[in-house]
Amino acid sequence: MIAVMSRLERAELHGSELRVALMAMVDEVSDRARFNEARELAKKLLREETSMRRDIILLKCWPVYFDAILRGDKNFDVRVGNDREYRVGDELRLQEWDLETKQYTGRNITRYVLYVMHGKPLLPDDVWVLALRHFL
């Protein structure tokens, strides 16, 4: 736990890496009082990390996926390409794109990035899997 906290204080961990480190830190604690203390610290640090950086990213979204996200059936998105970098806390403005007319339909929804999976060891370097939620 001390090593993780030291790295956090030096701001060496961000986004997904921060979440994993904080979960590991909480898991390492054996007694209940220190567990609760570690859990509260983890929550505080995650809130700070998320509030520090929020980019607004405009993205095209095909109608079938747009509707699934709108209904709440799909709480993730998969993006291919290295033209941008996604991070926890980003605000995604999904704009429905009609594939036949090649125009925006005018429907938009906003979702926030909760978790980012990118690249090795599980994905190719240009694939991003983003966990989405309605709010931060």
C-alpha positions as CSV (number, residue, x, y, z in Angstrom):
1,M,0.0,0.0,0.0
2,I,2.8,2.4,0.8
3,A,4.5,1.9,-2.6
4,V,1.2,2.6,-4.4
5,M,0.5,5.7,-2.3
6,S,4.1,7.0,-3.0
7,R,3.6,6.6,-6.7
8,L,0.2,8.4,-6.5
9,E,1.8,11.3,-4.6
10,R,4.3,11.7,-7.4
11,A,1.5,11.6,-9.9
12,E,2.9,8.6,-11.8
13,L,-0.5,6.9,-12.2
14,H,-3.5,8.0,-14.3
15,G,-6.8,6.8,-15.6
16,S,-7.2,3.0,-15.9
17,E,-3.8,2.4,-14.3
18,L,-4.8,4.5,-11.3
19,R,-8.0,2.4,-10.9
20,V,-6.1,-0.9,-10.9
21,A,-3.5,0.4,-8.5
22,L,-6.2,1.7,-6.1
23,M,-8.1,-1.6,-6.2
24,A,-4.8,-3.5,-5.4
25,M,-4.1,-1.1,-2.6
26,V,-7.5,-1.7,-1.0
27,D,-7.2,-5.5,-1.5
28,E,-3.8,-5.4,0.4
29,V,-5.4,-4.1,3.6
30,S,-6.2,-6.8,6.1
31,D,-7.9,-5.0,9.0
32,R,-11.3,-3.4,8.7
33,A,-10.4,0.1,9.8
34,R,-7.5,0.4,7.4
35,F,-9.6,-1.2,4.7
36,N,-12.2,1.6,5.1
37,E,-9.5,4.2,5.2
38,A,-7.9,2.9,2.0
39,R,-11.3,2.6,0.2
40,E,-12.2,6.2,1.1
41,L,-8.7,7.4,-0.1
42,A,-9.2,5.5,-3.3
43,K,-12.6,7.1,-3.9
44,K,-11.3,10.6,-3.2
45,L,-8.3,10.1,-5.6
46,L,-10.5,8.8,-8.4
47,R,-12.9,11.7,-8.0
48,E,-9.9,14.1,-8.2
49,E,-8.4,12.3,-11.2
50,T,-11.7,12.4,-13.1
51,S,-12.4,16.0,-12.3
52,M,-8.9,17.2,-13.4
53,R,-9.3,16.3,-17.0
54,R,-12.3,16.3,-19.2
55,D,-12.1,16.7,-22.9
56,I,-15.2,17.0,-25.0
57,I,-15.0,14.7,-28.0
58,L,-17.4,14.7,-30.9
59,L,-17.9,11.3,-32.5
60,K,-20.1,9.9,-35.3
61,C,-22.3,7.0,-34.1
62,W,-24.2,4.6,-36.4
63,P,-28.0,4.4,-35.8
64,V,-28.0,0.8,-34.5
65,Y,-25.4,1.6,-31.9
66,F,-26.9,5.1,-31.1
67,D,-30.3,3.6,-30.3
68,A,-28.7,0.8,-28.2
69,I,-26.8,3.4,-26.1
70,L,-29.9,5.7,-25.9
71,R,-32.0,2.7,-24.6
72,G,-29.3,1.8,-22.1
73,D,-28.7,-1.6,-23.6
74,K,-25.1,-0.7,-24.6
75,N,-22.8,0.9,-22.0
76,F,-19.6,0.7,-24.0
77,D,-18.2,1.8,-27.3
78,V,-15.4,0.4,-29.5
79,R,-13.3,2.8,-31.5
80,V,-10.6,2.0,-34.1
81,G,-7.9,4.4,-35.0
82,N,-5.1,6.4,-33.4
83,D,-6.3,9.8,-34.4
84,R,-7.1,10.7,-30.7
85,E,-6.5,9.4,-27.2
86,Y,-9.3,8.6,-24.9
87,R,-9.1,9.0,-21.1
88,V,-11.3,8.4,-18.1
89,G,-13.5,11.5,-17.6
90,D,-13.7,12.4,-21.3
91,E,-17.1,13.7,-22.4
92,L,-18.3,12.0,-25.6
93,R,-20.8,13.7,-27.7
94,L,-22.2,11.0,-29.9
95,Q,-23.8,12.3,-33.0
96,E,-26.0,9.9,-35.0
97,W,-24.7,9.4,-38.5
98,D,-26.9,8.0,-41.3
99,L,-24.8,5.6,-43.4
100,E,-27.1,5.9,-46.4
101,T,-27.4,9.7,-46.7
102,K,-23.9,10.3,-45.2
103,Q,-25.3,13.0,-43.0
104,Y,-25.9,13.7,-39.3
105,T,-29.5,13.0,-38.3
106,G,-29.5,15.7,-35.7
107,R,-29.8,13.3,-32.7
108,N,-27.1,13.6,-30.1
109,I,-26.3,12.0,-26.7
110,T,-23.6,12.7,-24.2
111,R,-21.8,9.9,-22.3
112,Y,-18.7,10.0,-20.1
113,V,-15.8,7.6,-20.2
114,L,-15.6,5.5,-17.1
115,Y,-12.9,3.0,-18.1
116,V,-10.5,2.7,-21.1
117,M,-9.0,-0.5,-22.5
118,H,-6.5,0.0,-25.2
119,G,-3.8,-1.9,-27.0
120,K,-1.7,-4.8,-25.7
121,P,-1.9,-7.4,-24.4
122,L,-5.6,-7.9,-25.3
123,L,-6.3,-5.5,-28.2
124,P,-4.5,-4.2,-31.3
125,D,-2.8,-0.9,-30.8
126,D,-5.5,1.0,-32.7
127,V,-8.5,-0.4,-30.9
128,W,-10.1,1.4,-27.9
129,V,-12.9,-0.1,-25.7
130,L,-14.6,2.6,-23.6
131,A,-16.9,1.9,-20.7
132,L,-19.6,4.6,-20.8
133,R,-22.0,6.1,-18.3
134,H,-24.6,9.0,-18.2
135,F,-22.7,11.0,-15.5
136,L,-19.3,11.2,-13.9
